[in-house]
Amino acid sequence: MIKIYGSPLSSAGRCYWMMEELGLPYEQVPLNMREKQHKSEEYLKINPNGKVPAIVDGEYVLWESMAITNYLAKKHNSPMAAQNAEEEGQILQWSFWSLVDLQKPAVDWLIQAMFVPAEHRNPNIIADAQNVLPRYLQVLEKGLTGKNYLVGNRFTVADINVASVIGILHALQFDLSNYPNITKWSQTCHSRPAGQKVQAMRSSTH
Ligand SMILES: N[C@@H](CCC(=O)N[C@@H](CS)C(=O)NCC(=O)O)C(=O)O
């Protein structure tokens, strides 16, 4: 059975979401980050970056969360995978963009707000994130104009990848009321049974 390394609270969450969408069995290997299990010699053989997630699917090993969601959809011939080169380009466009541009400020803010003790918090990092996020959110808002989903008029890997990044903003209680398209689409994505299941997994994870 496929093994997914990393807690649903981490970037592994989007891989669990994909597996739940596919309705396939998997084994969760959460790894205790406080005990540095993600830096163990054994785990570094799976992901030499010492980060989660990673998957082991038989003999096949893969890391990078969005490469994993893409692989899983394609491997299982899901309609969530790209059906042609144009769709593939768009799925990768939104995925790379969300990881490189959108997630960076969101995670910087999340780390300050949730993991750095108040006395060591750097308000400039939070202010910088709050400053830059609207620029990216406007791109997504525009990209969703007149559309229910990002690519191909159906729920795809792109929606899981980008909506999981928007999930970080929900965790930060970021006010998305200026972005009606994002709000509606995110609600559509996160309210899917698989999205709800992963949310429940997150809530029961410490
Ligand atoms: N781009 C990578 C990022 C992976 C990543 O930064 N994971 C975090 C948890 S969300 C991690 O393992 N951090 C531990 C560390 O950096 O030591 C992906 O999407 O898979």
The ligand as an SDF file (V2000), in Angstrom:
LIG
                    3D

 20 19  0  0  0  0  0  0  0  0999 V2000
    8.1730   22.4150   -1.5050 N   0  0  0  0  0  0  0  0  0  0  0  0
    8.0740   21.3500   -0.5520 C   0  0  0  0  0  0  0  0  0  0  0  0
    8.0900   21.9750    0.8490 C   0  0  0  0  0  0  0  0  0  0  0  0
    8.2080   20.9180    1.9080 C   0  0  0  0  0  0  0  0  0  0  0  0
    8.3010   21.5620    3.2750 C   0  0  0  0  0  0  0  0  0  0  0  0
    8.8680   22.6700    3.4660 O   0  0  0  0  0  0  0  0  0  0  0  0
    7.7810   20.8470    4.2650 N   0  0  0  0  0  0  0  0  0  0  0  0
    7.8430   21.3200    5.6230 C   0  0  0  0  0  0  0  0  0  0  0  0
    6.5470   20.9680    6.3590 C   0  0  0  0  0  0  0  0  0  0  0  0
    5.1570   21.7650    5.5990 S   0  0  0  0  0  0  0  0  0  0  0  0
    8.9770   20.5940    6.3380 C   0  0  0  0  0  0  0  0  0  0  0  0
    9.1500   19.4090    6.1780 O   0  0  0  0  0  0  0  0  0  0  0  0
    9.7330   21.3450    7.1450 N   0  0  0  0  0  0  0  0  0  0  0  0
   10.7650   20.7720    7.9480 C   0  0  0  0  0  0  0  0  0  0  0  0
   12.1080   21.3530    7.6590 C   0  0  0  0  0  0  0  0  0  0  0  0
   12.2230   22.2020    6.7660 O   0  0  0  0  0  0  0  0  0  0  0  0
   13.0540   20.9480    8.3480 O   0  0  0  0  0  0  0  0  0  0  0  0
    6.7800   20.5510   -0.7940 C   0  0  0  0  0  0  0  0  0  0  0  0
    5.7870   21.1760   -1.1750 O   0  0  0  0  0  0  0  0  0  0  0  0
    6.7850   19.3260   -0.6240 O   0  0  0  0  0  0  0  0  0  0  0  0
  1  2  1  0
  2  3  1  0
  2 18  1  0
  3  4  1  0
  4  5  1  0
  5  6  2  0
  5  7  1  0
  7  8  1  0
  8  9  1  0
  8 11  1  0
  9 10  1  0
 11 12  2  0
 11 13  1  0
 13 14  1  0
 14 15  1  0
 15 16  2  0
 15 17  1  0
 18 19  2  0
 18 20  1  0
M  END
$$$$
